[in-house]
Amino acid sequence: VYNAEKFLRKSIDSVINQSYNNIELILINDGSTDNSGTICDEYALNDNRIKVISQKNSGPAASRNTGLRHATGTFVYFLDADDFINIRTIEILIAKYDQSRSCLIMGNFCKLIYNSKTINQNVSFNPDGGVYTDKNKTLSKVEIGDYVRHFLKHPSNHLISYCWGRLYKLSIIKENNIFSNGKMRLFEDYVFNLEYLKHAEKIVFVNEPLYTYTMHENHVSASMGIVNGDSLLHDMNIFKTKTIEFFQRTSYGFGSMFNIEKEVGHALIHYVIIFFIRSCRQLTAQNKRMIYGEINKIVNASILRESIKYYSPSKGNSRILDRKSTRLNSSHIPLSRMPSSA
């Protein structure tokens, strides 16, 4: 919870009114400067299932880690303070666990656009597969590998990008010391999920919009702001290291069937282009030199040079940009393609 007073009550109400009520709700007040802390305390006074923990502002990853250290339940479910869940979300996910005994139960989600229009999320599970339309999907250990590879080929809006909206087994997290990397700002959810999936024999996907992700007008998140070269390069290196490690240390039977460095390189350039374009959209006379400096730092980094040769967007996933539209004509590489999600 960070400065979420406008949305916080709706989010908390969606949890305490669940049809499945054997829950513990941990609210992490991450240094809020508005009335969020007061709202959290108010709810805790009226419901003994709620625990409030206040800390200095440390970011989402550190907040989730605080929650994990204090959690006592069988499962953990992350919910951002401006989002909310279906009244039967926990009941449905618990029922799927009872049926499957899977290590991870994922629910689908929808997006609430500027508090007006709701859009359901389409999902696919392998690099060449179409949209999944059935109600439930069980992924075996080998299929989990396909699922991660599909993310690398099509990184945007993919379920492995997020921590929220799914049931994790707390015992797996604690026994294997799986926590978010608090020094990461861009790919910490993905890395957390990779660490967890190392220990998963199967996962279950419930194709219902059980979680509502709220998009706010005029809201700029850490990933939507002006790119910070040092931070992005730090996170890119961890992304690459952890992905290669995931396939090296898990038994998916792929052998030499694919070049993991190629797939990682494609995913990294996909994200770099998105961050470049988002930064350029915020260009002003005052920040132009600073933005150029950050982009130039990334362009000249070895990890980008190693990765760019592998960037190969699928048909329809990119469009040609005029050099002038990038407003960075002297960049050391041509920014000629932009993922459609940018």
N, C-alpha and C positions, 0 to 999 in steps of 0.2 A: 504494500500500500504506500504510494507516494503521491501526495497532493491530488487525491482522487475524490474529493468530497462531493462532486457533482454526480458521480456514478456509483459510489461505494455502497449506499443503502440497497440499491437494486441488486448489486453483486452479492452482498451478504444475505439478503432475503432469499435469493435463489438457492443458497446453500442450506440455510436453516429450515426452509420449507420443503426440503426434499422428501419424497415419499419413503426413502430409506433414511431413517433418522439416527442410526447407531454411528454417529460421526463425531469427530473432533475437528473443530475449525480453528486453525491457527492464523491469526492476523499479524503480519509483520509490518509495523509502522516504521517505514524506512526514512526516518528524518523528515516527515511531512511538516510543512510550514503553514498549511491551511487547517481546517477543522477535521481532517481525517482521523487524527489520533483521538479526538473527543468522541467521534462517531464510533470508533472501534471500542472504546471503553464503555460507552453507553450500551452497546449490544452485549458485551461481556457481562455486565451487571445483570442483564435480564435472561441470560442463557448460559448455564454452567458447562455447556459443551464448547464454549468459545474461550480461547486463550489469546491474550494480546501481548506481543513482545515488541518493545520499542528499541530502536538502534539508530545510530547516526547514519546519514544517507550513504549507502554503499552500493546501490544498484540492484537489479533483479537477480543476478546470479548469487550474490551474497545473501540476499533475502531468502531465496529458496534454500540455501545451505543452512541458514538459521532455522527455518521451518523443519528441515530434515533432522536436525540435531534434537529438536524438541518433540518430534512426532512420536506417538506411542501406538498407533494403529497398525493393522495388518497391511494396509495399502496407503499410498500417497497419491493425491490428485492435486495438481497445481491449477490455480485460477487467478488470472490477472484482475486487478481491482476495478477495472472499467469494463470487464466482460461479465457474462452471466451464463447460467446453465439451465437446461430443461428441468422441470420439476421431478422427472423420473431418471435423470442421468445416472446417478450413483446406483440406483436400484437395477437399471438395465446392465450396467457394467459389472456389478457384483454377480448378477445372474449368469452372465457370460463366463465369468471366472469359475463359478461353481460348476458350470457345464463342461468347461474345457480344461481347467487347471493350467491355463496359460500364464507365462511370466509377465505378459504385458497385454492389456486390453485397451485398444484405441477406439475412441469414438470419432465420428466425423464432425464437422463444424459448419457453421454458416457465417457470413459477414453481414453486419448491420452497417449500412453506408449512411453516414451523417444522420443517424437516428431516424431514418425514413424507410429505405429500401433494404430488404433482406435477400442475399444471394447465397444459394447453396454451393458447396464446394465439390467439384468433381475430383475423383481420385483414380489413379492408376498404379499398378504394383510391379511392373517390370519395364525395362527400357523400351520395348517395342509394343507394349500392350495398349489397348484402348481404355476408355472410361469404364470403371467398374460399376455395375448397376445392381448386383445382387445385394441382399440385406446383410450378409455376414461373409467374412473371408478369414480363413485360417492359413497362416504362412508357416511353412516348415523352416528348418534351419537354412536349407539351401535357398528357399524363396526369400528369406530375410536378406540374404546376400544380393539377390536380384533387386529387392526393394531399395537397398542402399545404392546400388548401381543406377537404378532409375532416377534417384535423386541427383546423382552426379551428372546425369545426362540432361535432366530437366529440373534444375534446382529451385525454381520459383514456386511458391505456394504449395510446398510439399509437406506432408505430415511429419516427416522426420526432422523438419526444421524447428519444431516446437516441442516444448516440454508440457505445455498445458493440454488438457482435454483427454487424459488417459490415466489408467490405473497402473501404477508401478507397485511391485512388491517391496515393502520397506526392508524385509530381511535381505533381499539381494543387494539393495543399496548399501546397507550397513555392513554386511559381511564382506563386501568387496570394496568398501571405502569409496563409493562413487559419489562425487560431489561436483557441482558446477565450478568451472574455473573462473574465479572472481576477477582475474586480470583480463579476461576477454570481454569484448563489447559487441561482437557481431555474430560469432558462430558458436557461442557457448551452449545453446540448446542442442545443436547438432552433435557436438562433441560429447555432451552428457548422454545423449541417446546412444551414440556408438559404444560408449563404455558400458552402458546397461545391456545393449543387445549382444555383447560378447557372451553374456551368461544366459541368453534366451534360447530355448530349444524350439519354441514356437510362439507366435503372437496371434492375437485375434483382433480383427477390425470389424466394428459395428457401423454399418453404413446408414447412420441416422444423424441428423444435425443436433447433437446433444449439447454442443457448446456454441455460444454466440460471441464472435469476435467483433468488437465495436471499433469502427473506423471514425475518427473525429475530424471535422473540418478544421483546417489551420493547425493541426497537431503535427509536430515534428519529433519523431523518436530518435534515438541514438543512431539507428541505421539509416534514417532519412535525412540527417543533417549533413553539413559539409564534411567531406571525408578528411580524416586525420591519417596522414601517411604512415607514421610510426605504428599507430594502433592497428590499422588495417594489415600492414605487413606482418606484425606480430601474430595476429589472428590467422592470417593466411598460412603461415608456417605451421602453426598448431593444427589447423584444418588438414593440411597435407600429411603431416606426420601421423596424426591419429587415424586418418582414413587408411593409409598404407598399413599401419600397424593392425588395424581391425581385420583386414583381409589376410595378413600374414599369420595372425594368432588365432584365427577361427577356421574351422574345417568346413568350407563350403564346396570343396571338390572342383573348383574352377581350374586349378593348376595354371597352365600358361594360356588359358583360353582368352584372356583379355589383358590389356596393358593398363594397370591401375593408375600409373603416373599420367597416362594420356587422359583418362577419365577425370582424374582430380584436376589436371591442368585446365580442361574445358570448363569445369565447374567454377574454378577460381576466376578465370577470365570473364565468365558470365557475370559474376558478382562485381568484379572490378569495373566493368563497363557500366553497370547499374549505378554504382557509387559515384563514378565520374559524371554521369549524366545528371544525377540528382544534385551534385555539387554545382554543376554548370547552370542549372536552373535557378540557383540562388545567387548568381553573379551580380555584383554591384561594382560601381567605380571604386568603392572603399575596400572591398575584399578580393578583387580580381587577382592582385599579385599574390595574396596569401593562398588562394585556391590553386593558382597555377603552381606555386611552390610545392603544395601537398601532392598534386597530381604528378608533377615532374619527379618527385621523390619515389613515387610508386613505379612510374614508367621505367626508371633506371634501376630498379631492384632486380636482383638475380632471379628471384622466384617468379616474377612476371615474365622475364625473358625466357625462362625455362618452360613456362606454361602456355605462352601465347600461340606457339606453333600447334597446339592441340585444340584450339578453339574452333569448333565446327557446329554452329547452330543448325537445328533441323529446319526444314522448309516451313516458312510461316512464323518462325520464332525470332526473326530479326528483320530489320528494315534498313535501307541505306540512308545515311545522314549526309547532308551537304557539309563540307568542311566548316562553312560559316556558322552552321547551326550549333557546332560544338563550341564556338567562340574561343578556341584554343588552337589557332592555326599553326603555332610553332611547336606543338607537341612533338616528341621524338618518335611517336608511332601514330599511324592513322587511326582515328576513332571512327572507322567506317561502318561498323555494325553495332546495333544496340538491341539487346533482348527486348521482346515486345512487352515484357512485364515491367520494364524500367519506366 
